[in-house]
Amino acid sequence: MVDDQVKVQYVPSIDVMEVNQIDGVVNWTTPIMSYLKDEVLPDDTEEARKLRIKAAKFVLMDKVLYKRSFSQPYLRCLTPDESLYVLRDVHEGACGNHLRARSLVHKMVCAGYY
């Protein structure tokens, strides 16, 4: 039998004052949300024009971005982390298995996600 010693460390080994913010992660919704909320446009005129055209298809309600749809209710836009969770839930959880990628996307849109 090996006699292992346990070393108790009373001082933390990491610097507690160093904190990284994960809320400000930039993704595809960031420019659209900043335009709809604060009317912030990119410096490039062509990119600003494209953003205005793209943002016309979205609406911001209670700090949540939704995509307008022609014949369906608003579709909630997901961040990459949220989309992985919803994909896993739709694929394995409440909605059961899927046969193809197209049917999985159809189930997500029917559930109200974009």
C-alpha positions in Angstrom: 0.0 0.0 0.0 1.3 3.5 -1.0 1.2 6.1 1.7 0.1 9.4 -0.1 0.5 12.7 1.6 -2.1 15.4 1.3 -0.8 18.9 1.0 -3.2 21.6 2.3 -2.7 25.0 0.7 -4.1 27.9 2.7 -3.2 30.6 0.1 -5.0 30.5 -3.2 -2.7 29.6 -6.1 -4.4 32.0 -8.5 -4.7 35.8 -8.5 -8.3 36.5 -7.5 -8.3 40.1 -8.8 -7.8 38.9 -12.4 -11.2 38.4 -13.9 -12.1 37.9 -17.5 -15.5 39.0 -18.8 -17.3 36.4 -21.0 -20.5 38.4 -21.5 -19.0 40.7 -24.2 -18.3 37.9 -26.7 -18.7 39.1 -30.2 -20.8 36.9 -32.5 -22.9 37.4 -35.6 -25.7 39.1 -33.6 -23.5 41.8 -32.0 -23.4 44.3 -34.9 -27.2 43.9 -35.5 -28.0 44.4 -31.8 -25.7 47.4 -31.5 -27.4 49.0 -34.6 -30.9 48.3 -33.4 -30.2 49.5 -29.8 -27.8 52.4 -30.3 -27.7 52.9 -34.1 -24.0 52.2 -34.3 -22.8 51.6 -37.8 -19.4 50.4 -39.1 -17.1 53.1 -40.6 -17.1 51.5 -44.0 -20.1 52.9 -46.0 -20.6 49.6 -47.9 -20.6 47.6 -44.7 -23.0 50.1 -43.1 -25.4 49.8 -46.0 -25.3 46.0 -45.7 -25.9 46.1 -42.0 -28.9 48.4 -42.4 -30.5 46.1 -45.0 -29.8 43.0 -42.8 -31.1 44.7 -39.6 -34.4 45.4 -41.2 -35.2 41.7 -40.9 -34.7 41.7 -37.1 -36.3 43.2 -34.1 -34.9 43.7 -30.6 -37.4 43.1 -27.7 -36.2 43.2 -24.0 -32.5 42.8 -25.0 -33.3 39.6 -27.0 -32.9 39.6 -30.8 -35.7 38.1 -32.9 -35.8 37.5 -36.7 -39.0 38.6 -38.4 -40.6 35.9 -40.5 -43.1 36.3 -43.3 -45.6 33.6 -42.3 -44.4 32.6 -38.8 -44.0 34.2 -35.4 -40.7 35.9 -34.5 -37.8 33.5 -34.3 -35.4 33.9 -31.3 -31.8 34.4 -32.4 -29.4 32.2 -30.5 -25.7 32.7 -29.5 -23.3 29.9 -30.4 -23.5 28.5 -26.9 -27.3 28.6 -26.8 -27.5 27.0 -30.2 -25.4 24.0 -29.2 -27.7 23.5 -26.2 -30.9 23.7 -28.3 -29.5 21.5 -31.0 -28.6 18.8 -28.4 -32.0 19.1 -26.8 -33.9 18.9 -30.0 -31.7 16.1 -31.3 -31.5 13.9 -28.2 -34.1 15.2 -25.8 -37.7 16.2 -25.9 -38.2 16.1 -29.7 -36.6 12.7 -30.3 -34.2 11.7 -33.0 -34.1 13.1 -36.5 -33.5 11.5 -39.9 -31.6 14.3 -41.7 -30.2 17.7 -41.0 -33.1 19.4 -42.8 -35.6 17.8 -40.5 -33.6 18.9 -37.4 -33.6 22.5 -38.7 -37.3 22.3 -39.4 -37.9 21.2 -35.8 -35.8 24.1 -34.5 -37.7 26.6 -36.6 -41.1 25.1 -35.5 -39.9 25.5 -31.9 -39.3 29.2 -32.6 -35.5 29.4 -32.9 -33.3 30.9 -35.7 
